[in-house]
């Protein structure tokens, strides 16, 4: 894990987070700058720079990311929600460790802003 990656520091316990789920592969926590009433980040513990870094070897964990994201949304009582993974600066990625946003608790228009 890179020493300077914000999410790797959270995984290592160097930075506190409001954790909602954790196992050997995945960590989920509340976003500190929420963009919706419910805004949770779900990340693989393996450092992957973004979606472009996912390989065949990562398919099991990526499927688990989706499943856990759904389970968390249901526990948070948000039956309608958006899952977002950004890839690259132009897409809005600001932390270069793959992560999935769970956004819910309000109406969301399409396409987004």
Protein Blocks (a to p, Z undefined) as FASTA:
>chain_A
ZZklmklmmmnopaccddfbdcfkbccdddfbdcbfbdcddddfbdcfblmlpcfklmmm
mmmmmmmmmmmmmmnopabccddddedjknopabdcdcddddehiacddddZZ
